């Protein structure tokens, strides 16, 4: 047994190191850990992959599908529309945004709630002439706080419920503690905390992040051009110019066609609105024989003859008809990360033009073909209204702020909200278990047409599913080998003779620190058996220690890697790694000071 304990400790040490190293995907690390304990014989052969059928895993998947169904139904869009009316007062904006995102996060995936309200926060910041850095960190932290309110608010709660010895926790059993820390945290953030966020200088504050017109040029096919009667594709492939030049619209006989197909047949006197750097533009003109159209934006700007108005006109031409310009952030799991737009052939495959890229608050000046996208990059993309949202989801990008913030989705609020309300009612009444009710709700949303079956699969974060399914048997191995009991005895030696509140504080703070460097679901799985061991040996309520673990796992405020919500706001706000603790540390103190007394009062 001692040898088994050393093996499981070694596996967990390497696993935690790999999580912190962050060079391998966390789901891959979790699967390697599972294989290691399986090969070592620490998990029964017939239980190695039992985690994939665990109720917690099924519940998490169902919640993600339901979240997408609520989004498609326009529920959160309607909330966002109302938020746009709160005015420009900073305190009111922060309080309103954090409160709304917390309420949304209590019932849908907290990353999803954040992603839906980020465009609103950025738009509100720019309208008020402030940097988004003042609103985005409070918004991210509000999403984490809200997830603690219900069983389905965040994966750690679902996991912790499965460890309860006297049956699973109910949907609102987390509410007393979750509501207390959410209210305390929101009040602190709204009145004091937002002032601790870094005040980054944002070139987009009060104006657009991308001044598109400054980078556009009109090119004309002269009479007798070799490319008249040929396709746009043939023109762009001349001399490898397609790598560095983007055609944004075609102007023919005073009619503008945005994002023209590469199969479009060109005619004499056609005008192409293109985006390119000076060097690439010169090479393209020399190879193709095209000329600068009279009144091109760059020329008028040099002459001082109405350049500003012409640039605005040029930008307006990019969004004629169904075309749209949208700013989107590259998420950590996006297929764009580490690749270039040219390699991905975005225009041909997804009908998306990448017009510009911003990084750390500034537009990148290098050639688009040379830019390897990073997580957090902000892209200005052009596409069509019907296909752009779906294509951005496929690419792993979240829309930030459409020009003129618009919400264009068919509203099916009653259907989406009604199905979800029925599921909640059934769970609260105790007629069926949460996994059954939530899966039924997800299936009903597909049958009702709120989302396609394929969209339901896309809504599931499979990396989180694999992480949970793999780490659950690893956590059980820690328990069955006696490793959890051994660690509990060490904590007992520290907490022996101490007040229960101090022991709970140690568990909560320890979990909180761990969740700032590893995935919060993994932190919950690893600490839950230890917390149960401490409860048994100190005579504490096991429910109280599990609640401490749940709160600690969900409140990762100190680093951007502690939670996806923290990572998503890093680039749009221009945060640095060390910025998070400035608001996160005092907020962690507020959460701990609020949670421990409430846990003892309700569950002690």
BAVEXLO-474803 format. One line per 8 residues: their letters; for each residue x, y, z of C-alpha. Coordinates in Angstrom, 2 decimals, padded with zeros to 5 digits. Layout:
BEGIN
a> X Y Z | ...
END
This chain:
BEGIN
xxxxxxxx> 000.00 000.00 000.00 | 002.88 002.37 000.79 | 004.36 001.68 -002.63 | 001.00 002.44 -004.25 | 000.85 005.73 -002.38 | 004.28 006.76 -003.62 | 003.28 005.88 -007.18 | 000.07 007.91 -007.06
xxxxxxxx> 001.93 010.84 -005.45 | 004.55 010.70 -008.20 | 001.88 010.64 -010.91 | 000.07 013.59 -009.32 | 003.30 015.56 -008.90 | 004.20 015.10 -012.57 | 000.61 015.88 -013.58 | 000.54 019.12 -011.59
xxxxxxxx> 003.94 020.10 -012.99 | 002.65 019.47 -016.53 | -000.48 021.53 -015.83 | 001.66 024.44 -014.62 | 004.19 024.03 -017.47 | 001.25 024.43 -019.85 | 003.07 023.13 -022.93 | 000.73 020.15 -023.33
xxxxxxxx> -003.04 020.46 -023.49 | -004.56 019.78 -020.09 | -006.81 017.03 -021.45 | -003.75 015.23 -022.87 | -002.00 015.54 -019.50 | -005.08 014.11 -017.75 | -005.21 011.12 -020.12 | -001.50 010.43 -019.54
xxxxxxxx> -002.13 010.50 -015.78 | -005.04 008.06 -016.20 | -002.93 005.70 -018.29 | -000.13 005.86 -015.72 | -002.35 004.84 -012.77 | -004.04 002.19 -014.94 | -000.73 000.63 -016.00 | 000.42 000.72 -012.36
xxxxxxxx> -002.70 -001.25 -011.40 | -004.06 001.48 -009.10 | -007.41 001.52 -010.90 | -009.41 -001.68 -011.60 | -009.36 -002.65 -015.28 | -013.13 -002.34 -015.63 | -013.10 001.16 -014.08 | -010.32 002.82 -016.08
xxxxxxxx> -012.70 004.61 -018.43 | -015.71 004.68 -016.11 | -015.24 008.43 -015.78 | -016.73 008.96 -019.24 | -020.05 007.72 -017.88 | -019.83 009.61 -014.59 | -022.92 011.75 -013.86 | -020.73 014.83 -013.37
xxxxxxxx> -019.30 014.50 -016.89 | -022.73 014.00 -018.45 | -024.11 016.99 -016.53 | -021.28 019.29 -017.65 | -021.83 018.32 -021.31 | -025.59 018.90 -021.02 | -025.11 022.31 -019.39 | -022.83 023.42 -022.26
xxxxxxxx> -025.45 022.42 -024.84 | -028.21 024.19 -022.90 | -026.04 027.31 -022.68 | -025.75 027.39 -026.47 | -029.49 026.86 -026.81 | -030.18 029.86 -024.55 | -027.75 031.93 -026.59 | -029.41 030.93 -029.86
xxxxxxxx> -032.79 031.77 -028.38 | -031.61 035.34 -027.81 | -031.99 035.27 -024.02 | -028.64 036.87 -023.24 | -028.77 039.14 -026.30 | -031.89 040.71 -024.82 | -030.08 041.25 -021.53 | -027.16 042.82 -023.41
xxxxxxxx> -029.52 045.16 -025.23 | -030.86 046.43 -021.89 | -027.33 046.83 -020.53 | -026.47 049.26 -023.31 | -028.79 051.79 -021.63 | -027.12 052.08 -018.22 | -025.20 055.28 -019.01 | -021.53 056.22 -018.69
xxxxxxxx> -021.03 056.32 -014.92 | -018.15 053.93 -014.16 | -019.52 052.63 -010.82 | -022.96 051.93 -012.30 | -021.42 050.23 -015.33 | -019.22 047.96 -013.18 | -022.00 047.07 -010.73 | -024.49 046.37 -013.51
xxxxxxxx> -022.13 044.29 -015.64 | -020.81 042.17 -012.76 | -024.31 041.60 -011.38 | -025.76 040.56 -014.74 | -022.85 038.29 -015.66 | -023.06 036.66 -012.21 | -026.77 035.95 -012.64 | -026.17 034.54 -016.14
xxxxxxxx> -023.23 032.43 -014.90 | -025.40 030.83 -012.24 | -027.41 029.07 -014.94 | -025.22 028.87 -018.03 | -021.54 028.17 -018.54 | -019.60 031.08 -017.03 | -017.22 031.34 -020.00 | -020.25 031.51 -022.28
xxxxxxxx> -021.82 034.26 -020.16 | -018.58 036.24 -020.26 | -018.22 035.81 -024.03 | -021.74 037.14 -024.57 | -021.27 040.24 -022.42 | -017.70 041.11 -023.45 | -018.84 042.96 -026.60 | -021.21 045.03 -024.49
xxxxxxxx> -018.48 045.90 -021.98 | -016.02 046.91 -024.72 | -018.67 048.97 -026.51 | -019.66 050.71 -023.24 | -015.99 051.49 -022.52 | -015.41 053.05 -025.91 | -018.63 055.04 -025.80 | -017.55 056.45 -022.42
xxxxxxxx> -014.01 057.16 -023.67 | -012.42 054.73 -021.21 | -010.11 051.78 -021.64 | -011.82 048.34 -021.56 | -009.27 047.36 -018.88 | -011.52 049.03 -016.27 | -014.49 046.77 -017.06 | -013.19 043.46 -018.38
xxxxxxxx> -011.45 042.15 -015.25 | -014.49 042.90 -013.06 | -016.63 041.20 -015.71 | -014.43 038.06 -015.70 | -014.36 037.88 -011.91 | -018.12 038.40 -011.78 | -018.59 035.38 -014.04 | -016.54 033.25 -011.63
xxxxxxxx> -018.50 034.45 -008.61 | -021.84 033.75 -010.27 | -020.84 030.19 -011.09 | -020.77 029.34 -007.37 | -024.50 030.00 -006.87 | -025.99 026.79 -008.32 | -025.09 023.18 -008.92 | -024.87 023.75 -012.69
xxxxxxxx> -023.04 027.08 -012.52 | -019.55 025.63 -012.85 | -017.97 022.14 -013.26 | -016.35 022.11 -009.76 | -019.80 022.28 -008.15 | -021.00 019.32 -010.20 | -017.88 017.37 -009.28 | -018.11 018.21 -005.57
xxxxxxxx> -021.76 017.12 -005.52 | -020.70 013.64 -006.65 | -018.41 013.29 -003.60 | -021.17 013.92 -001.07 | -021.64 010.89 001.14 | -025.33 011.53 001.92 | -026.52 011.80 -001.68 | -025.78 014.53 -004.17
xxxxxxxx> -026.26 018.25 -003.47 | -029.42 019.83 -004.85 | -029.58 022.51 -007.52 | -029.73 025.39 -005.04 | -027.80 023.87 -002.10 | -024.83 025.99 -003.16 | -026.94 029.18 -003.15 | -026.51 030.34 000.49
xxxxxxxx> -022.73 030.45 000.23 | -022.62 031.33 -003.46 | -025.05 034.23 -003.13 | -023.21 035.57 -000.06 | -019.80 035.66 -001.73 | -021.26 036.90 -005.02 | -023.00 039.84 -003.38 | -019.98 040.66 -001.22
xxxxxxxx> -017.65 040.35 -004.21 | -019.85 042.45 -006.53 | -020.22 045.22 -003.94 | -016.45 045.23 -003.36 | -015.65 045.25 -007.09 | -018.25 047.91 -007.88 | -017.31 050.34 -005.11 | -013.59 049.75 -004.65
xxxxxxxx> -012.14 046.90 -006.68 | -012.47 048.32 -010.21 | -010.21 051.20 -009.15 | -007.43 048.64 -008.58 | -007.48 047.43 -012.19 | -004.60 048.64 -014.38 | -005.55 051.73 -016.35 | -004.13 050.76 -019.69
xxxxxxxx> -003.91 053.43 -022.35 | -006.24 052.18 -025.04 | -005.90 053.70 -028.50 | -009.48 052.59 -029.11 | -010.98 054.43 -026.13 | -013.60 056.74 -027.53 | -012.88 055.63 -031.09 | -012.48 052.51 -033.20
xxxxxxxx> -009.54 050.23 -032.50 | -008.94 049.85 -036.21 | -008.91 052.94 -038.45 | -009.49 050.86 -041.54 | -009.61 053.70 -044.04 | -005.97 054.60 -043.43 | -004.89 051.24 -044.90 | -007.18 050.98 -047.91
xxxxxxxx> -006.37 051.71 -051.54 | -008.50 051.65 -054.68 | -006.99 049.94 -057.71 | -008.41 050.14 -061.23 | -008.33 047.71 -064.13 | -007.46 049.96 -067.04 | -008.80 049.48 -070.55 | -006.92 046.70 -072.27
xxxxxxxx> -005.83 045.12 -068.96 | -004.60 041.52 -069.29 | -006.90 040.55 -066.42 | -010.14 041.85 -067.90 | -012.27 038.77 -068.61 | -010.25 036.73 -066.12 | -011.19 035.71 -062.57 | -010.25 037.56 -059.42
xxxxxxxx> -008.40 034.41 -058.36 | -006.10 034.66 -061.38 | -005.37 038.28 -060.58 | -004.55 037.56 -056.94 | -002.29 034.61 -057.72 | -000.14 036.72 -060.00 | 003.35 036.69 -058.54 | 002.23 035.34 -055.15
xxxxxxxx> 000.52 038.65 -054.30 | -002.42 036.84 -052.65 | -000.25 036.32 -049.60 | -000.11 039.99 -048.70 | -003.10 041.69 -050.31 | -006.78 041.42 -049.33 | -009.58 042.40 -051.71 | -012.39 043.82 -049.59
xxxxxxxx> -014.84 045.01 -052.22 | -015.40 045.35 -055.96 | -016.83 048.60 -057.34 | -018.42 048.37 -060.79 | -020.66 051.03 -062.34 | -021.23 052.70 -058.95 | -022.34 049.36 -057.48 | -020.29 047.99 -054.56
xxxxxxxx> -019.90 044.24 -053.98 | -018.20 043.60 -050.59 | -016.05 040.48 -050.15 | -016.32 039.44 -053.81 | -015.94 035.78 -054.70 | -012.57 034.82 -056.13 | -014.49 033.34 -059.09 | -015.82 036.79 -060.05
xxxxxxxx> -015.06 037.69 -063.69 | -013.31 041.06 -063.85 | -014.09 043.76 -066.40 | -012.30 046.84 -067.66 | -012.69 049.88 -065.37 | -013.52 047.70 -062.36 | -012.21 049.21 -059.12 | -010.92 046.97 -056.32
xxxxxxxx> -010.79 048.21 -052.73 | -007.74 046.46 -051.27 | -005.87 046.34 -047.98 | -002.10 046.01 -048.25 | 001.15 047.41 -046.94 | 003.10 049.81 -049.17 | 005.72 047.28 -050.27 | 003.19 044.58 -051.20
xxxxxxxx> 001.03 047.14 -053.01 | 003.98 048.32 -055.10 | 004.90 044.76 -056.07 | 001.29 044.00 -057.01 | 000.96 047.09 -059.23 | 004.23 046.33 -060.99 | 003.26 042.70 -061.72 | -000.38 043.22 -062.74
xxxxxxxx> -000.27 046.59 -064.44 | -003.23 047.89 -062.41 | -003.24 051.58 -061.50 | -004.27 053.63 -058.50 | -007.84 054.78 -058.98 | -008.35 058.52 -059.03 | -009.26 059.79 -055.58 | -007.75 056.79 -053.76
xxxxxxxx> -007.85 057.36 -050.01 | -004.11 057.53 -049.58 | -003.70 060.18 -052.28 | -006.46 062.38 -050.96 | -005.03 062.20 -047.49 | -001.67 063.38 -048.79 | -003.29 066.22 -050.68 | -005.49 067.10 -047.74
xxxxxxxx> -008.57 067.12 -049.97 | -011.21 065.40 -047.93 | -009.19 062.34 -046.96 | -011.10 061.83 -043.72 | -014.47 061.76 -045.46 | -013.15 059.49 -048.20 | -011.70 057.06 -045.65 | -015.08 056.84 -043.94
xxxxxxxx> -016.70 056.25 -047.32 | -014.17 053.53 -048.08 | -014.93 051.85 -044.77 | -018.67 052.10 -045.41 | -018.12 050.24 -048.68 | -016.86 047.23 -046.70 | -020.22 046.72 -045.01 | -022.62 047.25 -047.91
xxxxxxxx> -025.58 044.89 -048.08 | -025.15 041.78 -045.93 | -021.42 042.29 -045.35 | -020.20 043.04 -041.82 | -017.00 044.17 -040.11 | -016.56 042.53 -036.71 | -013.78 042.54 -034.15 | -013.13 039.07 -032.72
xxxxxxxx> -010.69 037.67 -030.18 | -008.73 034.46 -030.80 | -009.49 032.02 -027.96 | -006.86 029.71 -026.41 | -008.29 026.65 -028.19 | -008.66 028.28 -031.62 | -007.33 026.51 -034.70 | -005.80 029.85 -035.72
xxxxxxxx> -003.17 029.79 -032.95 | 000.31 029.42 -034.39 | -000.88 029.61 -038.00 | -001.24 032.33 -040.62 | -004.33 033.49 -042.52 | -002.76 032.41 -045.80 | -002.02 028.89 -044.57 | -005.61 028.48 -043.41
xxxxxxxx> -007.02 029.89 -046.69 | -009.70 031.72 -044.73 | -011.24 033.54 -047.68 | -011.78 030.38 -049.74 | -012.82 028.02 -046.95 | -014.76 030.28 -044.59 | -015.69 033.39 -046.63 | -013.78 035.47 -044.09
xxxxxxxx> -011.35 038.29 -044.82 | -008.89 039.19 -042.07 | -008.54 042.94 -042.54 | -006.24 043.73 -039.62 | -004.73 042.25 -036.46 | -004.15 043.98 -033.11 | -001.94 042.69 -030.32 | -001.46 044.25 -026.88
xxxxxxxx> -003.68 047.16 -027.81 | -001.91 048.12 -031.05 | -002.50 047.26 -034.68 | 000.28 045.11 -036.12 | 002.01 046.83 -039.04 | 003.67 043.76 -040.58 | 002.28 041.90 -043.59 | -000.84 039.90 -042.82
xxxxxxxx> 000.68 036.83 -044.47 | 003.60 036.96 -042.00 | 001.46 037.19 -038.86 | 001.15 033.98 -036.85 | -001.95 034.32 -034.74 | -001.69 034.08 -030.97 | -004.31 033.45 -028.33 | -005.85 036.79 -027.43
xxxxxxxx> -005.13 038.51 -030.76 | -007.94 040.82 -031.84 | -008.89 040.42 -035.49 | -010.90 042.77 -037.66 | -012.73 040.42 -040.00 | -015.07 040.96 -042.92 | -017.79 038.49 -043.78 | -021.47 038.02 -044.43
xxxxxxxx> -024.12 038.38 -041.75 | -025.63 034.93 -042.26 | -022.41 032.93 -042.14 | -019.92 035.02 -040.14 | -021.06 034.07 -036.59 | -020.99 030.33 -037.36 | -017.63 030.58 -039.15 | -016.10 032.48 -036.23
xxxxxxxx> -017.30 029.77 -033.84 | -015.75 027.11 -036.08 | -012.45 028.99 -036.11 | -012.52 029.42 -032.33 | -013.00 033.20 -032.25 | -015.36 035.23 -030.07 | -016.99 038.36 -031.53 | -016.07 041.45 -029.55
xxxxxxxx> -017.61 044.63 -030.93 | -019.40 044.85 -034.21 | -019.29 048.30 -035.82 | -022.33 049.95 -034.29 | -023.02 047.08 -031.82 | -025.92 045.10 -033.27 | -027.79 042.04 -032.11 | -029.16 040.29 -035.16
xxxxxxxx> -030.66 036.93 -034.22 | -034.17 035.64 -034.47 | -035.58 035.83 -030.97 | -037.11 032.67 -029.49 | -036.94 033.82 -025.89 | -040.10 032.09 -024.71 | -039.14 028.69 -026.10 | -035.53 028.71 -024.88
xxxxxxxx> -036.36 030.15 -021.47 | -039.42 027.91 -021.09 | -037.55 024.67 -021.73 | -034.82 025.66 -019.29 | -037.35 026.74 -016.65 | -039.12 023.37 -016.92 | -035.82 021.55 -016.40 | -035.07 023.66 -013.32
xxxxxxxx> -038.58 023.05 -011.95 | -038.27 019.28 -012.44 | -034.89 019.24 -010.64 | -036.12 021.36 -007.71 | -039.23 019.20 -007.35 | -037.01 016.12 -007.16 | -038.89 014.25 -009.86 | -035.70 013.25 -011.68
xxxxxxxx> -031.98 013.64 -011.04 | -030.15 016.72 -012.45 | -028.24 014.75 -015.15 | -031.48 013.26 -016.53 | -033.36 016.59 -016.45 | -030.53 018.53 -018.06 | -029.89 015.97 -020.80 | -033.63 015.95 -021.53
xxxxxxxx> -033.58 019.76 -021.77 | -030.61 019.66 -024.16 | -032.35 017.09 -026.37 | -035.57 019.12 -026.31 | -033.68 022.21 -027.48 | -032.32 020.26 -030.45 | -035.76 018.86 -031.30 | -037.29 022.33 -030.99
xxxxxxxx> -034.79 023.70 -033.50 | -032.99 026.04 -031.12 | -029.77 024.46 -032.32 | -028.81 021.78 -034.80 | -027.49 018.43 -033.56 | -024.10 019.31 -035.06 | -024.12 022.62 -033.16 | -024.91 020.76 -029.94
xxxxxxxx> -021.75 018.67 -030.35 | -019.74 021.81 -031.15 | -021.08 023.50 -028.01 | -019.51 020.82 -025.81 | -015.98 021.61 -024.71 | -014.61 018.13 -025.26 | -011.27 018.99 -023.69 | -013.08 019.63 -020.38
xxxxxxxx> -015.08 016.40 -020.79 | -011.89 014.39 -021.33 | -010.20 016.16 -018.41 | -013.03 015.27 -016.03 | -013.43 011.72 -017.30 | -009.69 011.05 -016.94 | -009.08 012.80 -013.63 | -012.04 011.25 -011.77
xxxxxxxx> -010.42 007.75 -011.68 | -007.07 009.40 -010.80 | -008.73 011.13 -007.85 | -010.31 007.83 -006.82 | -006.85 006.19 -006.94 | -005.60 008.86 -004.54 | -008.41 007.85 -002.19 | -008.25 004.04 -002.52
xxxxxxxx> -004.47 003.88 -002.01 | -004.76 005.84 001.22 | -002.92 008.81 -000.24 | -005.76 011.22 000.50 | -005.93 009.98 004.09 | -002.15 010.47 004.45 | -002.34 014.09 003.29 | -005.38 014.62 005.52
xxxxxxxx> -003.35 013.46 008.54 | -000.67 016.02 007.70 | -003.28 018.76 007.57 | -004.72 017.35 010.81 | -001.34 017.82 012.47 | -001.46 021.49 011.52 | -005.12 022.00 012.40 | -005.29 019.85 015.54
xxxxxxxx> -006.69 021.86 018.38 | -007.50 024.76 016.07 | -010.93 026.26 015.57 | -013.06 024.77 012.76 | -013.06 028.10 010.91 | -009.27 027.99 010.66 | -009.29 024.45 009.24 | -011.95 025.40 006.68
xxxxxxxx> -009.91 028.47 005.77 | -006.84 026.30 005.17 | -008.82 023.98 002.88 | -010.47 026.86 001.00 | -007.28 028.89 000.55 | -005.25 025.83 -000.41 | -007.78 024.89 -003.08 | -007.95 028.50 -004.26
xxxxxxxx> -004.16 028.68 -004.69 | -004.11 025.36 -006.54 | -006.90 026.44 -008.90 | -004.84 029.50 -009.90 | -002.23 027.27 -011.53 | -004.24 024.21 -012.66 | -007.67 023.71 -014.16 | -010.36 024.32 -011.53
xxxxxxxx> -012.09 021.01 -012.23 | -008.81 019.17 -011.68 | -008.26 021.09 -008.44 | -011.69 020.03 -007.17 | -011.09 016.37 -008.04 | -007.71 016.32 -006.28 | -008.69 018.16 -003.09 | -012.19 016.70 -002.50
xxxxxxxx> -011.00 013.30 -001.14 | -008.44 015.06 001.06 | -011.14 017.36 002.44 | -013.34 014.35 003.27 | -010.43 012.77 005.12 | -009.85 015.94 007.15 | -013.56 016.12 008.00 | -013.59 012.53 009.23
xxxxxxxx> -010.53 012.91 011.45 | -011.41 016.32 012.92 | -015.09 015.62 013.36 | -016.10 018.40 010.97 | -019.12 018.21 008.71 | -018.10 016.66 005.40 | -020.58 018.97 003.65 | -018.76 021.99 005.10
xxxxxxxx> -015.36 020.86 003.84 | -016.74 020.01 000.41 | -018.32 023.47 000.18 | -014.95 025.01 001.04 | -013.37 023.04 -001.81 | -016.12 024.10 -004.23 | -015.67 027.79 -003.43 | -011.88 027.58 -003.52
xxxxxxxx> -011.86 025.76 -006.88 | -014.15 028.34 -008.49 | -012.44 031.51 -007.24 | -009.18 031.69 -009.21 | -008.59 035.44 -009.26 | -004.80 035.68 -009.09 | -003.60 034.60 -012.54 | -004.84 034.62 -016.14
xxxxxxxx> -004.26 030.87 -016.42 | -006.46 030.00 -013.45 | -009.64 030.11 -015.50 | -010.62 030.57 -019.14 | -012.61 033.68 -018.24 | -009.43 035.33 -016.97 | -007.53 034.37 -020.11 | -010.23 035.65 -022.49
xxxxxxxx> -010.10 039.23 -021.21 | -006.30 039.46 -021.06 | -005.60 040.64 -024.60 | -008.68 042.81 -025.30 | -007.93 044.75 -022.11 | -004.15 044.77 -022.52 | -003.55 043.05 -019.17 | -000.24 041.53 -018.17
xxxxxxxx> 000.24 038.33 -016.16 | 001.00 040.24 -012.97 | -002.02 042.54 -013.19 | -004.57 040.06 -011.87 | -003.45 039.92 -008.26 | -004.02 043.66 -007.80 | -007.78 043.11 -007.79 | -007.68 039.35 -007.34
xxxxxxxx> -005.86 039.27 -003.99 | -008.19 041.58 -002.04 | -011.18 039.91 -003.72 | -009.87 036.51 -002.57 | -009.68 037.87 000.98 | -013.27 039.16 000.73 | -014.47 035.78 -000.59 | -012.68 033.82 002.15
xxxxxxxx> -013.85 036.13 004.94 | -017.44 035.83 003.68 | -017.52 032.15 002.74 | -016.10 030.55 005.90 | -018.67 031.99 008.38 | -021.56 031.25 006.01 | -020.34 027.66 005.45 | -020.14 027.10 009.21
xxxx> -023.57 028.67 009.73 | -025.31 026.67 006.99 | -023.34 023.41 006.91 | -021.30 023.34 010.14
END
